[in-house]
Amino acid sequence: MLAFMKSIQGDIWRGTRAIEAFLTAQEADDEESLNRDGKNCEENESNIMKNFPKTFIKD
């Protein structure tokens, strides 16, 4: 019975470590995505500000 409990404890430990690794990877992916979205937003805002005056000028 003790061997079985140690086996289960090992399985729980491995599962916990796998979950922690997964969550760490997800957090890194989320942060990268937010950084990418922020950069895209800044680029879009810059393009809008460059082209905004041209919107109201008729040739």
C-alpha positions, 0 to 999 in steps of 0.5 A, spaced: 500 500 500 505 504 501 508 503 494 502 505 491 501 511 495 508 513 493 506 512 486 500 516 486 504 522 490 509 521 484 504 522 479 500 528 482 507 531 483 508 530 475 502 532 474 503 539 478 509 540 474 506 539 467 500 544 469 505 549 472 509 549 465 503 549 461 501 555 465 508 559 465 508 558 457 501 560 456 503 566 460 509 568 456 504 567 450 499 572 453 504 577 454 507 576 447 501 577 444 499 583 448 506 586 446 504 585 439 497 588 439 500 594 443 505 595 437 500 594 432 495 599 435 501 604 436 503 603 428 495 604 427 495 610 431 501 613 427 498 611 421 492 615 422 495 621 425 499 621 419 494 621 414 488 624 418 490 631 415 489 628 408 482 626 409 479 633 409 484 636 403 480 636 397 485 636 391 
